[in-house]
Amino acid sequence: MSSQNPKNEISRRKFLQNSTLATAGIYLGILGMPKVFGNVLIDKDAKGIQDIKLNNGLKMPMLGFGTYGLSGEVCQKSVVEAISAGYRLIDTAKVYGNGVEVGKAIKQSGIDRKQLFVTSKLWVDDAGYENAKKGFEETLRKLQLDYLDLYLIHRPRGDVKGSWKAMEELYKAGKIKAIGISNFDPAQLADLLSYAQIKPVINQIETHAYFQQANDYKVLKQHNVQMQAWAPFAEGRNGLFTNEVLTQIAKKHGKTTAQVSLRWHYQLGIVAIPRSSQKEHITENLNIFDFKLDDADMKAIEKLDLNKTQFPEWS
Ligand SMILES: NC(=O)c1ccc[n+]([C@@H]2O[C@H](COP(=O)([O-])OP(=O)(O)OC[C@H]3O[C@@H](n4cnc5c(N)ncnc54)[C@H](OP(=O)(O)O)[C@@H]3O)[C@@H](O)[C@H]2O)c1
């Protein structure tokens, strides 16, 4: 993921001046500058999506595009639209069964591969040293790519230790730029850290207004493991898009509840990967960098926490 953008040189310089403070974890309270998540905010691209630096030094956009549930032509079209709208982080997984379409969309977009940040995940059926290596090669082949930016253990099931060893080797061989985990709780993270030679760069977990994961947030920060939010809208479950509190805040800022939700993640330094198959939503979800939630907004959203998953069927 390259962030060179000559047009943006002035804001880049300004940003670098501020980044010393950001590194110290000071929330500057200006538009576009969220609380840092133990990482350094290092750049802005043309659409205003800042990059963060992961704990291995790799740059990753602060907002990405999810592809769960997208398949066939809809998937390909949505990913092309997302890249064209300005998303650079694309999140997929072997189990989504859409690797071929995501790969075709990447080719169709015409964008330089190095400008993209492609994430995929090792499914539980491929857990263990040998299977993980095979699973990874299959994923890469379907995507028609020769490396992944980020590869995650999708769920902490089966031989996690064997999977991690395989991923560490693939990382060292340059086939993956960063390795991480998903759906690990703090105890499972601690277990992984007890034998890992390479620390995970991120943990991708369910995170939205109804399930804010305050403890995981704290633990991940302590370990400098970036928190990434799956289902940042809880897929609209429990009336999230029409929630009264979010609606009021949205009205106040002339925004939508979706944008308020994503801005909330962003201001907490959590990387969100919203999914949409509609062009208007794809664009809408990118337009979160021209307003700021104030303390009262953030506190009101904090109170929406039900502290429980909205996806009990996946637990
Ligand atoms: N690691 C894991 O275990 C895991 C689990 C689940 C998801 N994920 C990842 O996280 C990504 C996001 O999660 P998700 O896809 O489950 O759910 P989500 O992003 O929370 O919600 C997607 C839903 O929200 C709707 N939507 C999107 N933007 C909208 C807007 N501006 N206004 C109104 N509705 C809007 C979409 O409908 P439209 O298509 O009509 O816009 C879709 O139905 C996934 O795609 C996947 O990449 C990872």
The ligand as a Gaussian input file, in Angstrom:
#p B3LYP/6-31G(d) Opt

LIG

0 1
 N      -13.844000     -11.738000      10.708000
 C      -15.115000     -12.089000      10.780000
 O      -15.490000     -13.083000      11.429000
 C      -16.128000     -11.271000      10.059000
 C      -17.496000     -11.452000      10.310000
 C      -18.404000     -10.661000       9.630000
 C      -17.961000      -9.694000       8.737000
 N      -16.622000      -9.553000       8.487000
 C      -16.123000      -8.505000       7.540000
 O      -16.671000      -7.259000       7.943000
 C      -17.370000      -6.677000       6.834000
 C      -18.531000      -5.813000       7.306000
 O      -19.477000      -6.577000       8.016000
 P      -20.875000      -7.062000       7.381000
 O      -20.752000      -7.082000       5.928000
 O      -21.252000      -8.324000       8.048000
 O      -21.923000      -5.981000       7.880000
 P      -22.030000      -4.377000       7.939000
 O      -20.963000      -3.728000       7.142000
 O      -22.196000      -4.036000       9.381000
 O      -23.443000      -4.152000       7.258000
 C      -23.680000      -4.409000       5.904000
 C      -25.147000      -4.070000       5.641000
 O      -25.350000      -2.664000       5.829000
 C      -26.004000      -2.113000       4.681000
 N      -25.454000      -0.784000       4.462000
 C      -24.175000      -0.457000       4.143000
 N      -24.026000       0.875000       4.070000
 C      -25.247000       1.406000       4.331000
 C      -25.718000       2.738000       4.397000
 N      -24.908000       3.763000       4.192000
 N      -27.031000       2.932000       4.692000
 C      -27.867000       1.877000       4.909000
 N      -27.471000       0.594000       4.852000
 C      -26.162000       0.361000       4.571000
 C      -25.683000      -3.045000       3.548000
 O      -26.746000      -3.022000       2.627000
 P      -26.561000      -2.453000       1.119000
 O      -25.755000      -3.491000       0.381000
 O      -27.981000      -2.347000       0.656000
 O      -25.875000      -1.141000       1.209000
 C      -25.606000      -4.402000       4.255000
 O      -26.890000      -4.975000       4.338000
 C      -17.806000      -7.912000       6.032000
 O      -18.273000      -7.592000       4.752000
 C      -16.556000      -8.745000       6.093000
 O      -15.587000      -8.282000       5.173000
 C      -15.716000     -10.315000       9.146000

